[in-house]
């Protein structure tokens, strides 16, 4: 399911939480950080020559380990993604004075948050490698230096006023 960010904005955008697992902006909130180790080879010229001439198979063990590590992290990790970039794409007509209204149509709950605090808003969409909700929606987290707070469970609507 997708969510359209609408309201008093220059551009209405559509969010698809099911694609965020592949987005590099996601953060692991389970406490385990992924290794960002680069893939390097000791002697690239010799490595390429050996492959071209067929002298040996390419050294892939390091690459395989890194892929398996990332794959395991994606299938077992707990992730959230910052909402600020998406909210900024909409270009609210009220600027920094705008208010963002997140709603859950299932319960009728909603929460209003000042647009100026958008840097603290995160969409919690994946727990232990699984979607958080069956319909693919997310929970809204408010994260600052001191605390992590769930502002609204099961967000399925966003409007900027």
C-alpha positions in Angstrom: 0.0 0.0 0.0 1.2 3.5 -0.7 0.7 6.8 1.0 0.2 10.1 -0.7 1.6 13.2 1.0 -1.0 15.9 0.3 -2.4 19.2 1.5 -1.1 22.7 1.2 2.0 21.8 -0.8 3.6 22.6 -4.1 4.1 18.9 -5.0 2.1 15.9 -3.8 4.3 12.9 -3.5 3.7 9.2 -3.0 5.5 7.1 -0.5 5.9 3.3 -0.9 7.1 1.9 2.4 7.8 -1.5 0.8 10.8 -0.1 -1.1 12.5 1.5 1.9 14.4 -1.7 2.7 16.5 -1.0 -0.4 17.0 2.7 0.5 20.5 3.7 1.7 19.0 6.3 4.0 17.4 3.7 6.3 19.0 3.3 9.7 19.3 0.2 11.8 17.5 0.8 15.1 18.2 -2.6 16.5 21.6 -1.5 17.9 23.6 -3.6 15.4 25.4 -1.6 12.8 26.3 -2.8 9.3 29.9 -3.0 8.3 30.6 -0.4 5.7 33.9 -2.0 4.7 34.9 -1.4 1.1 35.7 -4.2 -1.2 39.4 -3.9 -2.1 42.0 -6.2 -3.8 45.7 -6.2 -3.0 46.9 -6.1 -6.6 44.1 -5.3 -9.1 46.3 -5.6 -12.1 47.4 -9.1 -11.3 43.9 -10.1 -10.3 42.5 -8.9 -13.6 45.3 -10.6 -15.6 44.6 -13.9 -13.9 40.9 -13.7 -14.6 41.4 -12.8 -18.3 44.1 -15.5 -18.8 42.0 -18.0 -16.9 44.8 -18.9 -14.5 42.6 -18.8 -11.5 39.1 -18.1 -10.4 38.4 -14.6 -9.1 38.9 -14.1 -5.4 35.3 -13.7 -4.2 35.4 -14.9 -0.6 35.6 -11.4 0.8 32.8 -10.2 -1.5 30.6 -13.2 -0.6 31.1 -12.6 3.1 30.1 -9.0 2.7 27.0 -9.9 0.7 26.0 -12.6 3.2 26.5 -10.1 6.0 24.3 -7.5 4.3 21.7 -10.0 3.3 21.5 -11.3 6.8 21.2 -7.8 8.2 18.4 -7.0 5.8 16.5 -10.1 6.6 16.9 -9.8 10.4 17.3 -6.1 11.0 15.0 -3.5 12.5 14.8 -0.4 10.4 13.5 3.2 10.3 14.0 5.8 7.6 14.1 9.6 8.1 11.0 11.4 6.8 12.6 14.8 6.4 13.8 14.3 2.8 10.4 13.2 1.7 8.6 16.0 3.5 11.0 18.6 2.0 10.3 17.3 -1.5 6.6 18.5 -1.1 7.7 22.1 -0.6 4.9 23.2 1.9 3.3 26.5 0.9 3.4 27.7 4.6 7.2 27.0 4.8 8.6 26.3 8.3 5.2 27.3 9.8 3.5 24.3 8.3 2.0 21.5 10.4 2.2 17.9 9.4 -0.8 15.7 10.3 -0.2 11.9 10.4 -3.4 9.8 10.6 -4.4 6.2 11.1 -7.8 5.6 9.4 -8.2 2.2 11.2 -8.5 3.8 14.7 -9.2 7.4 13.7 -6.1 8.6 15.7 -4.0 11.5 14.4 -1.1 13.5 15.6 -0.1 17.1 14.5 3.6 17.9 14.4 5.3 21.2 13.4 7.1 21.0 10.1 10.1 22.6 11.7 10.8 19.4 13.7 10.8 17.2 10.6 14.4 16.2 11.2 13.3 14.2 14.2 10.6 12.2 12.4 11.3 8.6 11.3 9.2 6.0 9.7 9.6 2.7 11.6 8.8 0.1 8.9 10.6 -3.1 9.5 11.1 -5.3 12.7 13.4 -8.3 12.6 13.4 -8.4 8.8 9.6 -8.4 8.5 7.1 -5.7 7.7 5.8 -3.9 10.8 2.1 -4.1 9.6 0.5 -6.6 7.2 -0.7 -3.8 4.9 2.9 -2.4 4.7 2.2 0.8 6.7 4.7 2.2 9.3 4.8 3.7 12.8 5.8 7.3 13.3 8.8 7.7 15.6 10.0 11.0 17.1 13.7 10.7 17.8 15.9 13.4 19.4 19.1 13.3 21.4 17.4 12.2 24.7 14.5 9.9 23.6 12.8 7.7 21.1 9.0 8.0 21.2 6.3 6.4 19.1 4.2 9.3 18.1 1.6 7.2 16.2 1.1 3.6 15.4 0.1 2.5 11.9 0.3 5.7 9.8 -1.7 5.5 6.6 -2.2 9.2 5.8 0.0 12.3 5.8 -1.3 15.8 5.2 0.6 19.1 5.4 -1.4 22.2 6.4 
